[in-house]
Amino acid sequence: MRLFRLPFLLVVGMCCLFVFCQKERFTTDPADKLEFSTDTLRFDTVFTSLGSATRILKIYNRHDESIRIDRVYLQLGGQSRFNLNVDGLPGDSHTGIEIAPNDSLYIFAEVTVNPDAPPSVSPFVLQENLVFETNGNVQTVVLEAWGQNAVYLPSRFAAGEATLYTCNGGEWVWNDPRPYVIYGVLVIDECTVRIPAGTRVHVHGGLARTVQDSMVIRYNDGLLVFQGSGRLIVEGTLEQPVIFEGDRIEPEFATTAGQWTGIWLQEGTTGHRMDHAVVRNSIIGVRVDSAADLTVRNTQIYNTAGSGLIGLHARITAENCLFHTNNGYAIQLEYGGDYNFSYCTAASYGVSGEALRMSNVLCYDDLCTTFDVNPLKANFQNCILTGGRADQITLFDRTGVAGEFDYSLKNCIVRVRDLLRPNDHPDFFNFCNPCLNVESQDTIFLDIAEKNFRLDTLHSKANRYAVPIPGIGTDLDGKTRDAVMPDAGCYEIEF
């Protein structure tokens, strides 16, 4: 056998050629994902004038083969308020971005805001996903910036936290001309919070978590709580109501329920008053607990994922109030209590909940075999309690004991059917007297589809159905009520 010896340089050249011609290997395994320097890229500057800020996101390939990002892009595309630069390449959408094994690249994100622009242009929270598509996986990083000059309570970084405020029995007046934005759970004790006319209160909601005794507890964030000697005084006017809503106030969120949790007046708190308020787009509207009391006038509670107004063995007086589009009950009165509703409208159209539920028990199991009882006393005068389904009132008297379920409805418009069955409350109209039981074809409101629950001028069944109530001379719109034959509900027809 003859042995051929290749020159050294030729051997080296062939080896180099082999190396340089070898194709780069890319992983296609779906298990090989990207890693990020953060899951939320926050622009944490408080903007006091028109300006921009840039933040850096680092993308890691922790694998032994190269990885190709099929596409990286801003979720809102051309509507996005953010701008990207991916590894030196400007543009808000990129394809075929490669990262070598155990290497990384940088993404620079920029946002420009005008804090004095209308919230529809520059909302309180600018939030969108930066999307990565790799090996069939879709991964996201949240981009979050603040676009409005506002009073943030307790701060913009308190989501998922509970913060206690006290003022030694004094007052805390929310009279800053800027909107108030609440993060986390705001608990008020030993303090009266007075909210003047025209104040806007926005609450940042979402799902939060905490760990107690090694257990992970998940709960809904964005809650205003009054406990102990805490007190809420809302002093809105017809022209300048006080508005409570979520902090996503772009047009596409205008009717989205469940954006924040709600207002909770806890057990034993007293002296709460709300006048000309709007509470919307929350999970619940207002909850009033045992022995707490609330007087609420000229107020609207709507677009809630749960019930609008909840009383739990509480004392509530409501006048000229509108409850609508509540996916729970519009008005839910549980475990007894003392309630008086005058000239109120509860309209439950397009939702699964009913206009009114009343009970005198607190059940501890689904069948209510274990329960506590408290007497119920509820009076409704000149109210409208109706909706899309045939039954809009639920009554649950667990005991049947005289005096423990005391209710009356006078000059009210209602919608009931199955409630009148022999095994339910066939004597309902002995307590709802006089009342008008309407059907789906009966005209009451001006435009249900547009959520306009003012009364139809020509055909409303509520026209001239009420009786005068001393001290309530105007309606929710400030119109003077007829002195002899006013209209039922929160609105008076104006001819």
HELIX and SHEET records of a PDB file:
HELIX    1   1 PHE A    8  CYS A   21  1                                  14    
HELIX    2   2 GLY A   77  GLN A   79  5                                   3    
HELIX    3   3 PRO A  251  PHE A  253  5                                   3    
HELIX    4   4 ASP A  418  LEU A  420  5                                   3    
HELIX    5   5 PHE A  428  PHE A  431  1                                   4    
SHEET    1   A 5 GLU A  35  PHE A  36  0                                        
SHEET    2   A 5 GLY A  51  ASN A  61 -1                                        
SHEET    3   A 5 ASP A 103  VAL A 113 -1                                        
SHEET    4   A 5 PHE A  82  VAL A  86 -1                                        
SHEET    5   A 5 LEU A  89  PRO A  90 -1                                        
SHEET    1   B 5 THR A  40  PHE A  43  0                                        
SHEET    2   B 5 ASN A 137  TRP A 146  1                                        
SHEET    3   B 5 VAL A 125  THR A 134 -1                                        
SHEET    4   B 5 ILE A  67  LEU A  74 -1                                        
SHEET    5   B 5 SER A  93  ILE A  99 -1                                        
SHEET    1   C11 VAL A 151  LEU A 153  0                                        
SHEET    2   C11 TYR A 180  TYR A 183  1                                        
SHEET    3   C11 ARG A 200  HIS A 204  1                                        
SHEET    4   C11 VAL A 242  GLY A 246  1                                        
SHEET    5   C11 ALA A 277  ARG A 280  1                                        
SHEET    6   C11 GLN A 300  THR A 304  1                                        
SHEET    7   C11 LEU A 322  ASN A 326  1                                        
SHEET    8   C11 THR A 345  SER A 348  1                                        
SHEET    9   C11 ILE A 384  GLY A 387  1                                        
SHEET   10   C11 CYS A 412  VAL A 414  1                                        
SHEET   11   C11 CYS A 435  ASN A 437  1                                        
SHEET    1   D11 ALA A 162  TYR A 165  0                                        
SHEET    2   D11 VAL A 185  ILE A 188  1                                        
SHEET    3   D11 LEU A 223  PHE A 226  1                                        
SHEET    4   D11 GLY A 262  LEU A 265  1                                        
SHEET    5   D11 VAL A 286  VAL A 288  1                                        
SHEET    6   D11 LEU A 309  GLU A 319  1                                        
SHEET    7   D11 ASP A 293  ARG A 297  1                                        
SHEET    8   D11 HIS A 272  ASP A 275  1                                        
SHEET    9   D11 ARG A 231  GLU A 235  1                                        
SHEET   10   D11 CYS A 191  PRO A 196  1                                        
SHEET   11   D11 GLY A 170  VAL A 173  1                                        
SHEET    1   E 9 ALA A 162  TYR A 165  0                                        
SHEET    2   E 9 VAL A 185  ILE A 188  1                                        
SHEET    3   E 9 LEU A 223  PHE A 226  1                                        
SHEET    4   E 9 GLY A 262  LEU A 265  1                                        
SHEET    5   E 9 VAL A 286  VAL A 288  1                                        
SHEET    6   E 9 LEU A 309  GLU A 319  1                                        
SHEET    7   E 9 ILE A 331  SER A 342  1                                        
SHEET    8   E 9 LEU A 356  SER A 359  1                                        
SHEET    9   E 9 ILE A 393  PHE A 396  1                                        
SHEET    1   F 9 ALA A 162  TYR A 165  0                                        
SHEET    2   F 9 VAL A 185  ILE A 188  1                                        
SHEET    3   F 9 LEU A 223  PHE A 226  1                                        
SHEET    4   F 9 GLY A 262  LEU A 265  1                                        
SHEET    5   F 9 VAL A 286  VAL A 288  1                                        
SHEET    6   F 9 LEU A 309  GLU A 319  1                                        
SHEET    7   F 9 ILE A 331  SER A 342  1                                        
SHEET    8   F 9 LEU A 376  GLN A 381  1                                        
SHEET    9   F 9 PHE A 405  LYS A 410  1                                        
SHEET    1   G 2 GLY A 206  GLN A 212  0                                        
SHEET    2   G 2 MET A 215  ASP A 221 -1                                        
SHEET    1   H 2 VAL A 361  CYS A 363  0                                        
SHEET    2   H 2 PHE A 371  VAL A 373 -1                                        
SHEET    1   I 2 PHE A 445  ASP A 447  0                                        
SHEET    2   I 2 ASN A 452  LEU A 455 -1                                        
END                                                                             
